[in-house]
Amino acid sequence: MELRQLAYFVAVAEEQNFTRAAERVHISQSGVSAQIRQLERELGAELFDRSARTATLTAAGAAALAPARAALAAAAAVGQAVGDVAGVIRGRVTVGMVVGCTVTPLFDALAAFHRAHPGVEIALLEDHSDRLVHGVRAGTVDVALIGTATAAPAGLDALTLVSERLVVAVPPDHPLAHRRRVTLRDLADHPVICMPAGTGLRTVLDQACAAQRLRPVIALQAGAADAMADLAARGLGVAVLSESMAESYRDRLSARVIDDIDIPALLCLVWRDAHGPAVRELLAYARRAFGGGGGLPEPAAAGDDPKDSHAASPEEQ
């Protein structure tokens, strides 16, 4: 019995799907299946019921799950204990990022953190904000960059990075482009292009519409701002974006603030209070990358600039 087999078993149990589990542990689906079959032969029992579309635990699998998790945690604790003595941070951090949102400071933070702590594996997960929040609460995601209508999701620590108004983005010859003031009722007269439910921008829009009992026609949905802008530029609807998003398309779209939406669209970094040294250090690098801010820890080695770090990268080792 090998630790990697237990890790694959836990991944499939949590994902309830061999394909998603394979993506999570970064090997092929056939590799995961083969290792779990080998584990089942060694244990003398099937761990999963494979007859349905989802991989559900058998009675034997359910009995094995808690000990498997404990074994993996114990193995991680061994490495961490040695790392604490040697001053080396090891482990794995899973970072979530809202779909369609390219935030350079986050990538800068990840790169600096990787240079300083090459012993920590970084996994990047892109998803909608509501699912990322659920992942942070459940412990499957360590830190997440989300779009939200509330500064701090319940039960999580958070740092607001961006707070801005929603705008309608339309071609220059569109009727709304010539208005000095655009309201939700004006928006409701046109087909709307917006992000899917579960994203921060959509939550803000839905809450504002509900407050005025308006039900605009959501003609098209896209998870990326580029796609929304392309659709709007072709006259397929009016795009609802944040101010900074719309700024990128000013060469082909005119943006007007939606005057009666008072709820700002927020971009926040969220995490749980209880986290290990790897996550604390990553948060410290995020603090640097985003220009400081309350709620994020200081780097453990004060004054140690990532650019001056002598830690070798994997390519240099």
KETORZA-474297 format. One record per residue: residue number from 1; residue in three letters; x, y, z of N, C-alpha, C in turn. Coordinates in steps of 0.02 Angstrom, whole numbers, plus 50000, padded with zeros to 5 digits. Example, Ala and Ser with C-alpha at 12.3 -4.5 7.8 and 13.67 -1.06 7.14 Angstrom:
// KETORZA-474297
(site 1 'ala' (50660 49716 50390) (50615 49775 50390) (50660 49835 50390))
(site 2 'ser' (50642 49888 50354) (50684 49947 50357) (50645 50002 50394))
This chain:
// KETORZA-474297
(site 1 'met' (50043 49940 50000) (50000 50000 50000) (50045 50062 50000))
(site 2 'glu' (50032 50107 49954) (50073 50167 49947) (50032 50229 49963))
(site 3 'leu' (50066 50281 49986) (50032 50344 50002) (49997 50373 49941))
(site 4 'arg' (50028 50366 49883) (49997 50395 49823) (49930 50360 49808))
(site 5 'gln' (49927 50295 49821) (49864 50259 49811) (49810 50286 49858))
(site 6 'leu' (49829 50300 49919) (49781 50328 49967) (49760 50398 49945))
(site 7 'ala' (49808 50436 49918) (49791 50504 49894) (49742 50501 49836))
(site 8 'tyr' (49752 50453 49790) (49706 50446 49733) (49637 50423 49758))
(site 9 'phe' (49637 50378 49806) (49574 50353 49834) (49534 50410 49866))
(site 10 'val' (49568 50452 49906) (49534 50508 49938) (49509 50558 49886))
(site 11 'ala' (49549 50570 49834) (49529 50618 49781) (49465 50594 49746))
(site 12 'val' (49462 50530 49728) (49403 50504 49695) (49342 50506 49742))
(site 13 'ala' (49354 50489 49805) (49299 50490 49854) (49270 50560 49861))
(site 14 'glu' (49313 50611 49861) (49290 50679 49871) (49260 50709 49807))
(site 15 'glu' (49289 50691 49750) (49263 50717 49686) (49204 50677 49660))
(site 16 'gln' (49199 50614 49682) (49148 50567 49658) (49150 50558 49582))
(site 17 'asn' (49211 50564 49557) (49220 50560 49484) (49294 50547 49470))
(site 18 'phe' (49309 50495 49430) (49379 50477 49417) (49414 50531 49374))
(site 19 'thr' (49377 50560 49327) (49408 50611 49283) (49428 50672 49323))
(site 20 'arg' (49382 50698 49365) (49398 50757 49405) (49454 50742 49455))
(site 21 'ala' (49453 50682 49483) (49506 50663 49530) (49574 50662 49494))
(site 22 'ala' (49575 50635 49433) (49638 50633 49395) (49664 50703 49382))
(site 23 'glu' (49619 50749 49365) (49640 50819 49354) (49668 50848 49418))
(site 24 'arg' (49637 50831 49473) (49659 50858 49538) (49728 50834 49558))
(site 25 'val' (49744 50770 49544) (49809 50744 49564) (49860 50746 49508))
(site 26 'his' (49839 50773 49450) (49885 50786 49394) (49914 50723 49363))
(site 27 'ile' (49874 50670 49357) (49894 50613 49317) (49835 50592 49274))
(site 28 'ser' (49845 50542 49231) (49791 50521 49186) (49738 50483 49225))
(site 29 'gln' (49678 50482 49196) (49623 50445 49227) (49640 50371 49231))
(site 30 'ser' (49671 50345 49178) (49689 50274 49179) (49739 50258 49234))
(site 31 'gly' (49783 50306 49248) (49832 50297 49302) (49798 50294 49370))
(site 32 'val' (49749 50339 49381) (49712 50338 49443) (49674 50272 49451))
(site 33 'ser' (49640 50252 49397) (49600 50190 49399) (49644 50130 49414))
(site 34 'ala' (49702 50127 49382) (49747 50069 49391) (49772 50065 49462))
(site 35 'gln' (49791 50122 49491) (49817 50122 49559) (49763 50104 49610))
(site 36 'ile' (49702 50127 49598) (49648 50110 49645) (49629 50036 49638))
(site 37 'arg' (49631 50010 49578) (49619 49938 49568) (49672 49897 49606))
(site 38 'gln' (49734 49919 49603) (49787 49885 49638) (49777 49888 49713))
(site 39 'leu' (49754 49946 49737) (49739 49954 49808) (49682 49908 49829))
(site 40 'glu' (49631 49904 49787) (49574 49861 49802) (49595 49787 49805))
(site 41 'arg' (49639 49767 49759) (49663 49698 49761) (49702 49683 49825))
(site 42 'glu' (49741 49731 49846) (49780 49722 49908) (49735 49719 49969))
(site 43 'leu' (49682 49759 49969) (49637 49760 50026) (49585 49704 50023))
(site 44 'gly' (49576 49676 49964) (49529 49622 49957) (49456 49643 49955))
(site 45 'ala' (49444 49706 49935) (49375 49730 49931) (49371 49789 49882))
(site 46 'glu' (49314 49797 49849) (49305 49855 49806) (49289 49916 49848))
(site 47 'leu' (49319 49972 49831) (49310 50034 49869) (49257 50078 49839))
(site 48 'phe' (49242 50069 49774) (49193 50112 49740) (49142 50070 49702))
(site 49 'asp' (49082 50095 49701) (49029 50068 49658) (49033 50106 49593))
(site 50 'arg' (49052 50073 49540) (49063 50105 49475) (49004 50096 49428))
(site 51 'ser' (48948 50072 49452) (48891 50058 49409) (48854 50121 49387))
(site 52 'ala' (48860 50175 49425) (48825 50237 49410) (48873 50287 49379))
(site 53 'arg' (48847 50346 49360) (48888 50397 49329) (48937 50427 49379))
(site 54 'thr' (48919 50426 49443) (48964 50451 49495) (48996 50392 49530))
(site 55 'ala' (49057 50402 49553) (49093 50350 49590) (49076 50356 49664))
(site 56 'thr' (49033 50311 49687) (49012 50314 49757) (49048 50261 49798))
(site 57 'leu' (49060 50276 49861) (49096 50230 49905) (49053 50169 49921))
(site 58 'thr' (49084 50111 49921) (49052 50051 49948) (49059 50054 50024))
(site 59 'ala' (49031 50004 50058) (49038 50002 50131) (49111 49997 50150))
(site 60 'ala' (49150 49959 50113) (49222 49953 50126) (49257 50020 50114))
(site 61 'gly' (49237 50054 50060) (49267 50119 50045) (49253 50171 50098))
(site 62 'ala' (49191 50172 50122) (49172 50219 50175) (49212 50206 50238))
(site 63 'ala' (49223 50142 50253) (49262 50125 50312) (49336 50144 50305))
(site 64 'ala' (49360 50144 50243) (49431 50159 50231) (49446 50234 50227))
(site 65 'leu' (49395 50274 50214) (49408 50345 50199) (49441 50382 50257))
(site 66 'ala' (49414 50377 50316) (49443 50414 50373) (49515 50392 50388))
(site 67 'pro' (49529 50327 50391) (49599 50307 50402) (49646 50330 50346))
(site 68 'ala' (49621 50330 50284) (49663 50353 50229) (49680 50427 50237))
(site 69 'arg' (49630 50467 50254) (49643 50537 50266) (49692 50547 50324))
(site 70 'ala' (49684 50507 50377) (49729 50513 50434) (49800 50495 50415))
(site 71 'ala' (49808 50443 50373) (49875 50423 50352) (49908 50477 50311))
(site 72 'leu' (49870 50508 50266) (49898 50563 50225) (49916 50623 50268))
(site 73 'ala' (49873 50638 50317) (49887 50694 50362) (49950 50680 50404))
(site 74 'ala' (49958 50617 50426) (50017 50599 50466) (50080 50605 50424))
(site 75 'ala' (50077 50583 50361) (50135 50588 50317) (50153 50662 50306))
(site 76 'ala' (50102 50703 50296) (50115 50775 50286) (50145 50805 50349))
(site 77 'ala' (50123 50782 50407) (50148 50808 50470) (50222 50791 50480))
(site 78 'val' (50243 50732 50456) (50313 50713 50460) (50356 50763 50421))
(site 79 'gly' (50336 50776 50359) (50373 50824 50318) (50373 50893 50348))
(site 80 'gln' (50315 50913 50376) (50311 50979 50405) (50355 50985 50467))
(site 81 'ala' (50357 50932 50508) (50398 50934 50568) (50472 50942 50551))
(site 82 'val' (50494 50905 50500) (50564 50911 50479) (50576 50980 50449))
(site 83 'gly' (50527 51004 50410) (50533 51070 50380) (50537 51125 50432))
(site 84 'asp' (50499 51118 50486) (50501 51169 50539) (50570 51173 50570))
(site 85 'val' (50602 51115 50581) (50669 51114 50610) (50720 51144 50562))
(site 86 'ala' (50712 51125 50498) (50761 51147 50448) (50745 51216 50420))
(site 87 'gly' (50688 51244 50438) (50669 51309 50412) (50645 51308 50341))
(site 88 'val' (50622 51249 50318) (50599 51241 50250) (50523 51230 50250))
(site 89 'ile' (50488 51266 50209) (50415 51258 50203) (50400 51210 50146))
(site 90 'arg' (50361 51158 50162) (50342 51110 50111) (50266 51103 50111))
(site 91 'gly' (50242 51065 50063) (50170 51052 50062) (50139 51071 49995))
(site 92 'arg' (50076 51087 49998) (50037 51103 49937) (49985 51156 49955))
(site 93 'val' (49978 51205 49913) (49925 51255 49922) (49882 51256 49859))
(site 94 'thr' (49818 51258 49869) (49771 51263 49813) (49742 51333 49812))
(site 95 'val' (49753 51368 49757) (49731 51437 49749) (49673 51439 49700))
(site 96 'gly' (49619 51470 49720) (49562 51477 49676) (49560 51546 49643))
(site 97 'met' (49536 51549 49583) (49532 51612 49547) (49467 51614 49508))
(site 98 'val' (49430 51668 49514) (49366 51674 49481) (49374 51669 49405))
(site 99 'val' (49329 51635 49372) (49332 51625 49300) (49334 51691 49263))
(site 100 'gly' (49377 51695 49213) (49379 51753 49169) (49411 51815 49198))
(site 101 'cys' (49447 51807 49254) (49476 51866 49287) (49552 51859 49288))
(site 102 'thr' (49586 51897 49248) (49659 51895 49246) (49686 51952 49290))
(site 103 'val' (49714 51934 49347) (49738 51983 49395) (49813 51975 49402))
(site 104 'thr' (49851 52019 49371) (49924 52013 49369) (49956 52009 49438))
(site 105 'pro' (49935 52050 49487) (49967 52045 49553) (49962 51975 49584))
(site 106 'leu' (49908 51939 49572) (49903 51871 49599) (49956 51827 49568))
(site 107 'phe' (49966 51833 49502) (50017 51792 49469) (50087 51812 49493))
(site 108 'asp' (50097 51877 49505) (50161 51899 49533) (50173 51868 49601))
(site 109 'ala' (50121 51866 49642) (50127 51836 49709) (50145 51762 49705))
(site 110 'leu' (50111 51726 49660) (50125 51655 49652) (50197 51643 49629))
(site 111 'ala' (50220 51684 49582) (50288 51675 49556) (50340 51689 49610))
(site 112 'ala' (50330 51743 49649) (50377 51759 49702) (50377 51706 49756))
(site 113 'phe' (50318 51682 49774) (50312 51630 49824) (50347 51566 49800))
(site 114 'his' (50339 51548 49737) (50370 51488 49710) (50446 51493 49711))
(site 115 'arg' (50472 51553 49695) (50545 51561 49696) (50572 51552 49767))
(site 116 'ala' (50536 51579 49815) (50560 51576 49884) (50548 51508 49917))
(site 117 'his' (50496 51472 49895) (50477 51409 49927) (50464 51355 49874))
(site 118 'pro' (50516 51333 49839) (50507 51284 49786) (50482 51216 49810))
(site 119 'gly' (50486 51204 49876) (50462 51141 49903) (50387 51137 49911))
(site 120 'val' (50352 51192 49897) (50279 51194 49902) (50249 51188 49833))
(site 121 'glu' (50205 51139 49824) (50170 51130 49761) (50111 51178 49758))
(site 122 'ile' (50103 51213 49702) (50048 51260 49694) (49999 51232 49643))
(site 123 'ala' (49936 51229 49662) (49883 51209 49616) (49837 51269 49605))
(site 124 'leu' (49821 51284 49543) (49777 51341 49527) (49711 51314 49500))
(site 125 'leu' (49657 51336 49530) (49591 51313 49512) (49548 51373 49490))
(site 126 'glu' (49519 51370 49431) (49476 51423 49406) (49403 51400 49411))
(site 127 'asp' (49361 51441 49441) (49291 51421 49450) (49250 51483 49464))
(site 128 'his' (49183 51474 49470) (49140 51530 49488) (49149 51546 49562))
(site 129 'ser' (49134 51607 49580) (49148 51631 49648) (49113 51591 49702))
(site 130 'asp' (49049 51574 49691) (49013 51539 49743) (49043 51471 49757))
(site 131 'arg' (49066 51437 49705) (49097 51371 49715) (49165 51378 49748))
(site 132 'leu' (49201 51431 49732) (49266 51442 49764) (49257 51455 49839))
(site 133 'val' (49206 51495 49857) (49192 51508 49928) (49176 51443 49963))
(site 134 'his' (49136 51401 49931) (49119 51336 49961) (49183 51294 49970))
(site 135 'gly' (49228 51297 49921) (49290 51259 49926) (49334 51283 49983))
(site 136 'val' (49337 51349 49993) (49377 51376 50049) (49347 51354 50115))
(site 137 'arg' (49281 51357 50121) (49249 51336 50183) (49260 51261 50196))
(site 138 'ala' (49258 51221 50142) (49266 51149 50149) (49338 51128 50158))
(site 139 'gly' (49385 51174 50144) (49456 51157 50152) (49488 51129 50090))
(site 140 'thr' (49452 51125 50034) (49482 51099 49973) (49518 51154 49934))
(site 141 'val' (49504 51217 49950) (49539 51274 49922) (49567 51314 49980))
(site 142 'asp' (49631 51333 49976) (49662 51369 50032) (49651 51444 50029))
(site 143 'val' (49659 51473 49971) (49651 51545 49960) (49615 51555 49895))
(site 144 'ala' (49569 51602 49891) (49533 51612 49829) (49523 51686 49814))
(site 145 'leu' (49530 51703 49752) (49515 51770 49727) (49446 51767 49697))
(site 146 'ile' (49399 51804 49727) (49329 51798 49706) (49299 51866 49691))
(site 147 'gly' (49246 51865 49651) (49203 51923 49642) (49143 51915 49688))
(site 148 'thr' (49124 51967 49722) (49070 51961 49771) (49034 52027 49780))
(site 149 'ala' (48975 52023 49810) (48937 52083 49827) (48943 52099 49901))
(site 150 'thr' (48977 52055 49939) (48987 52067 50011) (49061 52064 50026))
(site 151 'ala' (49083 52108 50070) (49155 52115 50083) (49186 52053 50113))
(site 152 'ala' (49149 52017 50156) (49177 51958 50188) (49124 51902 50191))
(site 153 'pro' (49130 51851 50149) (49084 51795 50154) (49085 51765 50225))
(site 154 'ala' (49029 51744 50249) (49023 51720 50317) (49072 51664 50332))
(site 155 'gly' (49107 51671 50388) (49153 51620 50411) (49222 51623 50381))
(site 156 'leu' (49236 51673 50338) (49301 51678 50306) (49334 51746 50320))
(site 157 'asp' (49400 51745 50320) (49437 51808 50320) (49440 51834 50248))
(site 158 'ala' (49442 51900 50240) (49442 51927 50172) (49478 51994 50169))
(site 159 'leu' (49505 52007 50112) (49535 52072 50097) (49506 52097 50032))
(site 160 'thr' (49474 52156 50033) (49445 52186 49972) (49501 52218 49932))
(site 161 'leu' (49508 52197 49870) (49560 52222 49826) (49534 52275 49778))
(site 162 'val' (49472 52266 49755) (49442 52313 49708) (49369 52323 49726))
(site 163 'ser' (49345 52385 49726) (49275 52401 49737) (49255 52452 49684))
(site 164 'glu' (49209 52434 49640) (49191 52480 49587) (49119 52470 49564))
(site 165 'arg' (49095 52517 49525) (49025 52517 49501) (49018 52471 49441))
(site 166 'leu' (48955 52452 49428) (48938 52415 49367) (48923 52465 49312))
(site 167 'val' (48940 52446 49250) (48928 52488 49192) (48894 52447 49139))
(site 168 'val' (48861 52481 49093) (48835 52450 49033) (48883 52469 48977))
(site 169 'ala' (48905 52419 48938) (48953 52431 48884) (48919 52415 48817))
(site 170 'val' (48918 52464 48772) (48881 52458 48709) (48923 52489 48652))
(site 171 'pro' (48908 52471 48590) (48942 52503 48533) (48926 52578 48533))
(site 172 'pro' (48970 52618 48503) (48961 52691 48503) (48896 52714 48471))
(site 173 'asp' (48867 52675 48425) (48804 52696 48392) (48742 52669 48427))
(site 174 'his' (48750 52638 48484) (48693 52612 48522) (48656 52669 48557))
(site 175 'pro' (48590 52666 48563) (48552 52720 48596) (48577 52736 48667))
(site 176 'leu' (48598 52685 48705) (48621 52698 48773) (48688 52735 48775))
(site 177 'ala' (48725 52731 48720) (48790 52765 48719) (48782 52841 48719))
(site 178 'his' (48723 52866 48700) (48711 52938 48696) (48675 52965 48757))
(site 179 'arg' (48661 52923 48806) (48629 52946 48867) (48681 52968 48918))
(site 180 'arg' (48666 53021 48952) (48710 53043 49006) (48699 53001 49069))
(site 181 'arg' (48639 52974 49076) (48621 52936 49135) (48586 52872 49114))
(site 182 'val' (48611 52815 49137) (48581 52750 49122) (48557 52718 49187))
(site 183 'thr' (48496 52693 49186) (48469 52660 49245) (48454 52587 49230))
(site 184 'leu' (48435 52551 49282) (48417 52481 49273) (48356 52474 49227))
(site 185 'arg' (48309 52520 49232) (48251 52517 49188) (48271 52527 49115))
(site 186 'asp' (48319 52570 49102) (48345 52577 49034) (48376 52511 49010))
(site 187 'leu' (48413 52479 49055) (48445 52416 49039) (48394 52363 49022))
(site 188 'ala' (48339 52363 49059) (48287 52312 49050) (48252 52316 48982))
(site 189 'asp' (48262 52371 48945) (48232 52378 48879) (48273 52344 48824))
(site 190 'his' (48330 52315 48843) (48375 52285 48794) (48396 52215 48816))
(site 191 'pro' (48413 52171 48769) (48440 52106 48788) (48507 52116 48823))
(site 192 'val' (48518 52078 48876) (48577 52088 48919) (48627 52031 48910))
(site 193 'ile' (48690 52049 48909) (48745 52001 48909) (48780 52008 48976))
(site 194 'cys' (48783 51953 49013) (48813 51958 49080) (48848 51892 49097))
(site 195 'met' (48879 51892 49155) (48913 51832 49179) (48862 51783 49209))
(site 196 'pro' (48881 51720 49215) (48833 51670 49241) (48817 51680 49314))
(site 197 'ala' (48762 51651 49336) (48744 51651 49407) (48801 51619 49447))
(site 198 'gly' (48813 51648 49506) (48867 51623 49548) (48930 51665 49544))
(site 199 'thr' (48932 51711 49496) (48988 51758 49491) (48971 51821 49529))
(site 200 'gly' (49022 51859 49549) (49011 51920 49588) (48971 51972 49551))
(site 201 'leu' (48988 51984 49487) (48952 52035 49448) (48878 52017 49440))
(site 202 'arg' (48866 51953 49427) (48796 51932 49418) (48757 51940 49483))
(site 203 'thr' (48789 51925 49540) (48756 51932 49605) (48737 52004 49617))
(site 204 'val' (48781 52050 49602) (48766 52122 49611) (48707 52141 49566))
(site 205 'leu' (48709 52121 49503) (48655 52138 49456) (48589 52109 49479))
(site 206 'asp' (48589 52045 49499) (48527 52012 49519) (48498 52045 49582))
(site 207 'gln' (48540 52062 49630) (48515 52094 49691) (48485 52163 49676))
(site 208 'ala' (48518 52201 49633) (48492 52267 49616) (48426 52262 49578))
(site 209 'cys' (48421 52215 49532) (48358 52206 49495) (48302 52183 49541))
(site 210 'ala' (48317 52137 49587) (48267 52113 49634) (48240 52169 49678))
(site 211 'ala' (48284 52215 49697) (48264 52271 49740) (48213 52316 49705))
(site 212 'gln' (48218 52320 49638) (48171 52361 49599) (48118 52319 49563))
(site 213 'arg' (48117 52255 49578) (48069 52209 49547) (48072 52211 49471))
(site 214 'leu' (48133 52212 49446) (48145 52212 49374) (48172 52144 49353))
(site 215 'arg' (48152 52122 49294) (48175 52059 49268) (48201 52068 49197))
(site 216 'pro' (48262 52094 49189) (48289 52103 49121) (48298 52036 49086))
(site 217 'val' (48296 52039 49020) (48305 51978 48980) (48379 51964 48974))
(site 218 'ile' (48401 51908 49005) (48471 51888 49000) (48478 51848 48935))
(site 219 'ala' (48501 51882 48884) (48504 51852 48817) (48562 51804 48811))
(site 220 'leu' (48620 51824 48836) (48681 51784 48829) (48721 51787 48894))
(site 221 'gln' (48755 51732 48909) (48799 51729 48968) (48868 51706 48946))
(site 222 'ala' (48919 51735 48975) (48988 51715 48961) (49029 51724 49024))
(site 223 'gly' (49078 51680 49033) (49119 51683 49093) (49179 51728 49087))
(site 224 'ala' (49193 51753 49027) (49252 51796 49017) (49231 51863 48989))
(site 225 'ala' (49263 51915 49014) (49247 51984 48992) (49259 51993 48918))
(site 226 'asp' (49312 51961 48891) (49327 51967 48819) (49269 51942 48777))
(site 227 'ala' (49240 51886 48797) (49183 51859 48759) (49123 51905 48764))
(site 228 'met' (49110 51932 48823) (49054 51978 48831) (49063 52040 48788))
(site 229 'ala' (49124 52067 48787) (49137 52126 48746) (49129 52112 48672))
(site 230 'asp' (49153 52055 48649) (49146 52036 48579) (49073 52030 48559))
(site 231 'leu' (49033 52000 48602) (48962 51992 48588) (48927 52060 48585))
(site 232 'ala' (48944 52103 48633) (48913 52170 48634) (48933 52211 48573))
(site 233 'ala' (48996 52205 48554) (49021 52243 48496) (48986 52222 48432))
(site 234 'arg' (48960 52162 48430) (48925 52137 48371) (48850 52150 48375))
(site 235 'gly' (48829 52187 48425) (48759 52207 48429) (48712 52155 48455))
(site 236 'leu' (48737 52104 48489) (48694 52050 48514) (48664 52064 48582))
(site 237 'gly' (48681 52120 48611) (48653 52139 48676) (48697 52192 48708))
(site 238 'val' (48677 52213 48768) (48716 52261 48806) (48753 52223 48861))
(site 239 'ala' (48817 52235 48868) (48858 52198 48916) (48860 52235 48982))
(site 240 'val' (48853 52197 49036) (48859 52225 49104) (48927 52204 49131))
(site 241 'leu' (48970 52253 49141) (49039 52241 49163) (49055 52286 49222))
(site 242 'ser' (49112 52275 49252) (49136 52323 49302) (49173 52379 49266))
(site 243 'glu' (49185 52434 49301) (49218 52492 49270) (49286 52474 49241))
(site 244 'ser' (49327 52437 49280) (49395 52421 49256) (49393 52372 49197))
(site 245 'met' (49345 52326 49197) (49338 52281 49140) (49322 52321 49077))
(site 246 'ala' (49273 52365 49082) (49251 52403 49024) (49306 52448 48996))
(site 247 'glu' (49351 52470 49039) (49405 52514 49017) (49448 52481 48964))
(site 248 'ser' (49454 52415 48967) (49496 52379 48919) (49467 52378 48848))
(site 249 'tyr' (49402 52397 48842) (49369 52392 48777) (49345 52460 48752))
(site 250 'arg' (49375 52513 48778) (49352 52580 48760) (49363 52597 48687))
(site 251 'asp' (49406 52558 48652) (49417 52570 48581) (49357 52550 48538))
(site 252 'arg' (49312 52508 48566) (49255 52485 48526) (49189 52487 48563))
(site 253 'leu' (49190 52500 48628) (49129 52503 48667) (49127 52567 48710))
(site 254 'ser' (49068 52595 48716) (49058 52652 48760) (49028 52626 48826))
(site 255 'ala' (49055 52649 48881) (49032 52626 48947) (48995 52682 48983))
(site 256 'arg' (48939 52664 49013) (48900 52711 49054) (48885 52677 49121))
(site 257 'val' (48901 52713 49175) (48887 52686 49242) (48812 52677 49250))
(site 258 'ile' (48792 52620 49277) (48720 52609 49291) (48705 52647 49355))
(site 259 'asp' (48671 52702 49347) (48667 52753 49399) (48634 52729 49464))
(site 260 'asp' (48585 52685 49458) (48547 52668 49519) (48566 52600 49548))
(site 261 'ile' (48625 52574 49530) (48652 52516 49565) (48703 52541 49616))
(site 262 'asp' (48683 52540 49678) (48727 52566 49732) (48773 52512 49759))
(site 263 'ile' (48758 52449 49747) (48800 52395 49773) (48863 52391 49731))
(site 264 'pro' (48922 52397 49760) (48983 52393 49720) (49000 52320 49704))
(site 265 'ala' (49034 52311 49649) (49062 52245 49633) (49130 52242 49665))
(site 266 'leu' (49141 52190 49705) (49203 52184 49743) (49245 52126 49717))
(site 267 'leu' (49310 52136 49717) (49357 52082 49705) (49395 52071 49770))
(site 268 'cys' (49389 52012 49798) (49417 51999 49865) (49461 51937 49864))
(site 269 'leu' (49509 51937 49909) (49548 51878 49924) (49519 51849 49988))
(site 270 'val' (49500 51784 49988) (49469 51754 50047) (49508 51691 50068))
(site 271 'trp' (49507 51678 50133) (49540 51619 50160) (49510 51604 50228))
(site 272 'arg' (49525 51544 50253) (49502 51525 50320) (49554 51546 50371))
(site 273 'asp' (49531 51559 50432) (49576 51581 50485) (49628 51528 50501))
(site 274 'ala' (49607 51464 50502) (49653 51410 50519) (49690 51387 50456))
(site 275 'his' (49754 51402 50451) (49793 51380 50393) (49865 51369 50414))
(site 276 'gly' (49901 51329 50375) (49970 51311 50390) (50020 51363 50367))
(site 277 'pro' (50085 51348 50378) (50137 51397 50361) (50141 51413 50287))
(site 278 'ala' (50128 51364 50243) (50131 51378 50172) (50079 51430 50151))
(site 279 'val' (50019 51423 50177) (49966 51470 50160) (49981 51539 50190))
(site 280 'arg' (50007 51540 50252) (50024 51604 50283) (50077 51641 50241))
(site 281 'glu' (50126 51604 50217) (50177 51636 50176) (50150 51660 50109))
(site 282 'leu' (50106 51620 50079) (50075 51642 50015) (50035 51705 50026))
(site 283 'leu' (49999 51710 50080) (49961 51770 50095) (50007 51830 50104))
(site 284 'ala' (50066 51818 50133) (50114 51872 50141) (50138 51898 50073))
(site 285 'tyr' (50150 51853 50026) (50171 51875 49960) (50114 51909 49923))
(site 286 'ala' (50053 51887 49935) (49996 51921 49905) (49990 51992 49932))
(site 287 'arg' (50003 52000 49997) (50001 52067 50027) (50050 52113 49992))
(site 288 'arg' (50110 52088 49980) (50160 52128 49945) (50136 52146 49874))
(site 289 'ala' (50113 52095 49839) (50095 52104 49769) (50038 52153 49760))
(site 290 'phe' (49990 52153 49807) (49933 52198 49802) (49945 52263 49839))
(site 291 'gly' (50007 52276 49858) (50023 52341 49888) (50004 52348 49960))
(site 292 'gly' (50006 52293 49999) (49990 52296 50070) (49916 52291 50081))
(site 293 'gly' (49895 52304 50143) (49824 52300 50160) (49814 52261 50223))
(site 294 'gly' (49767 52282 50264) (49753 52248 50326) (49723 52180 50314))
(site 295 'gly' (49735 52135 50361) (49705 52069 50357) (49751 52016 50329))
(site 296 'leu' (49806 52036 50295) (49854 51987 50270) (49916 51990 50313))
(site 297 'pro' (49947 51932 50327) (50006 51930 50370) (50067 51960 50336))
(site 298 'glu' (50115 51980 50377) (50179 52002 50350) (50220 51940 50332))
(site 299 'pro' (50268 51947 50285) (50311 51890 50269) (50349 51867 50331))
(site 300 'ala' (50361 51801 50334) (50396 51774 50392) (50466 51801 50398))
(site 301 'ala' (50500 51809 50340) (50567 51837 50341) (50563 51910 50320))
(site 302 'ala' (50553 51954 50368) (50544 52025 50354) (50603 52052 50317))
(site 303 'gly' (50589 52090 50264) (50642 52123 50226) (50673 52079 50173))
(site 304 'asp' (50653 52015 50170) (50681 51969 50120) (50642 51977 50056))
(site 305 'asp' (50666 52018 50010) (50630 52031 49949) (50632 51969 49904))
(site 306 'pro' (50575 51949 49875) (50574 51890 49833) (50625 51892 49777))
(site 307 'lys' (50640 51951 49751) (50687 51956 49696) (50757 51938 49719))
(site 308 'asp' (50771 51946 49785) (50837 51932 49811) (50843 51863 49840))
(site 309 'ser' (50790 51823 49835) (50791 51757 49866) (50843 51713 49832))
(site 310 'his' (50879 51674 49873) (50929 51629 49846) (50904 51558 49840))
(site 311 'ala' (50839 51549 49855) (50811 51481 49847) (50809 51462 49774))
(site 312 'ala' (50834 51403 49759) (50838 51381 49690) (50769 51361 49665))
(site 313 'ser' (50755 51379 49603) (50693 51357 49572) (50701 51284 49551))
(site 314 'pro' (50646 51249 49535) (50652 51180 49513) (50698 51173 49453))
(site 315 'glu' (50700 51223 49409) (50743 51218 49349) (50817 51224 49369))
(site 316 'glu' (50830 51258 49426) (50900 51269 49446) (50926 51212 49488))
(site 317 'gln' (50882 51169 49515) (50903 51116 49560) (50930 51056 49521))
